[in-house]
Amino acid sequence: MPHGSTARVTILPSLHRQVLAINRVEKLLRKVSRALDKAKIPYAVVGGNAVAAWVATVDEDAVRATKDVDVLVRRPDLAAIIDALRPCGLMHVEVMGIHRFVDRRRPSPKSGVHLLFAGEKVRPEYVHSAPDPASASRGTAGVMVIDLPGLVLMKLQANRDIDRAHLRDMLSVGLITQPIVAGLPADMRPRLQQIRATE
């Protein structure tokens, strides 16, 4: 890495943008959670934010940043969710069956809220349906977070690079215990074994 003013000019703005992006995600997560709590709509934070919440209960230094907010809800609550999030400046958009909420001022789907529906397959090719938000519990940040068995199953089924990285994060801090493994569907256990073998 070269030293001097050129390196500082290149690195510092990039780091600043990264910090701002993390702060935006956290603010969005809290805003959405408060609105759904106020409307008494069952929900559960899933995805990278749920992984971060669980990992932070063991080792805050092992938390991985994420760029969007994934929320598990029940489809019959969709109209109520749209009403609850409208005062937050969030606009509902649906593209090819994917439901998102984006900031009206900066409508970028990359930084919005992605809804997943309980009891439905996130993708048509999936074998298992998403869990119900009833299994969520209140995390230390004050938001409802999906339980570990449900989160592990969702990550195993998605099986993208980032999902495998999240599973390694949870394995590294001892969150994926034998009872959780034993409770997984039989077709998902080999995937976890493969990920564990590459730790």
N, C-alpha and C positions, 0 to 999 in steps of 0.2 A: 504494500500500500504506500503510495507516494506521500511525502510529508509536505506541509506548507499550506498556503492560503487556498490553492486550488482544491486540495482534498477537503478542507473544511467547508468550502462553498458547496461542494458536491454532496457531502454526507449530512451536514446539519439540517438543510431544508427537508431532506428525505426523512430523517428521524423525526423532525417536527410534524410532518404530515402523518407519519405513522402514529404518533401519540394522539394527534387530533382525531384520527380515524377510530382509534380505540375508545377515546372519550365519547365520540358520537354514538358508537354502538352501545356503550353502557347507558348513556342518557336515553337512547331510544328504547332499550330494554326496560328501564325503570318506568318510562312514560307509558309504554304499552301495558305493563303489568299493573300499574296504578289504575289505569282506565278500566281494565278488565276486572280487577278486584272491586272497584267502585260499582260497576254494573252487575256484580255477582255472577260473572260468566266463568264457568270452569275452564281452566287452561293449564298447560304445562310447558315450560320452556324446555326445548329439546336441542339437538344439534351441538355445535361447538360451545355455546354459552352454558349448556347443561353440563358438558364435560368439564368446562372451566370451573363451574360451581362445585362439582363433586371433587375434582382434583384439589381445589383450594382448601377443602376440609382436611386434607392431609399435608399438602405442601404447596404454599402459595407461589413459591419460586418455580414450580413445575407447570404453572398455568400457561396455556397457549392462547394467544389472541385470536379473535375471529371477527369477520367483517360484516356479518348480517345477523338477523334475529329470526330463529325458527320457533314457531309456537304451535303446539298441538291443541286442537279444539274439537268440538263436536259440530258436524255440518249443520244440524238444525239451529245452531246458535249464530250462523253466519250473518243474518240480517242485524241481530243485536250487536254483533262485533263491529259491523260497519258503522252503526250508530254510535257505539262507544268510542271508536277511534277517530271519528270525524272531527270532534272538537280538539283533538291533538294535532290537527293539521295533516293527518294521514289520509290519503286517497286510495280507495280500493280499485285494483285492476285485476283482470283475469285474462291470461294469455294461455291458450291451449290447455285449459283446465287447471292451470296453476294460479292460485290466489295469492296476491301480494298486496301489501300496503306500502305506498311510497310517499315521501315528503312532497307536498304540493309545490314547494319552492324549488326543490331539486329532485325531480321524479326519476331517480336512478334505481332500477331494480336490484343493482348490486349492493345497495346499502339500505334496503328496506326490510319489511317484515314478511316472512314466508309462512303461510298457513299450511299445516298438515292436519288431516282429518282422522279422528279416532275411528277404529273399526274398518278403515279402508286401506288399501295398498297404496303406498306412496308412489310406486311405479307399477304399471300393469304386469311386468315380468316378476315382481316380487311374489314370494310364496306366503309370507306372513303379513297380516294387517297391523297397522299402527296401534299401540296400546291406548287406553282411555286416560284422560287427564285426572281421573279420580285417584290414580296411583301416585300423583305428585305430592310433594311436601314443601313446606316453606323453607327456602334456603337462607343462608346467613345474609344475603343481600336483600332479603325481603320479598323475593319473587318465588312463585311456585315452580319447582323443578321436578322433572320426571324422575321416577325411582330408578335405581341402578339396573335392575334386570331389564326394564323396558328400554333404557338408554343403550345398554350393551347389545340387545337384540337389534335395535334400529341401526346401530353402527355396523354390526356384522352384516346385516342384510344389504345396506347401501354399498359397503365394500369398495369405496373409492380410496385413492391414496390418502386423502385427508381423514377418512373414517378409520383407516388402519393406523394412521398416526395418532388419532384420538384414543384408539384402543390401547396402543402401546403406552400412551400417557397414563391411562387408568391402570394398566398392568404394572407400570413402573412404581406406582405409589401404593400398590397392594389393594386396590379397590375391587378388582374382579376376583372374588373369593370362590372357593370350591362349591359352596351352595348355589352361587349365581351360575356357575358353569353347569352344575347338575340340573338346574332349572331351564336351561336353554333347550330349544327344539333340537332334535338329534342332527338335523341337517346343517345347523349353524356351528356345532362344536368343532368340526374339522377346520373351519375357517379360523377359529380362535387359536387352535393348536398351531396352525401355520404361522399366524402372527406372533404367537409366543416364541416359536422357534427362531424367528428373525430378530428378536430383541437383542 
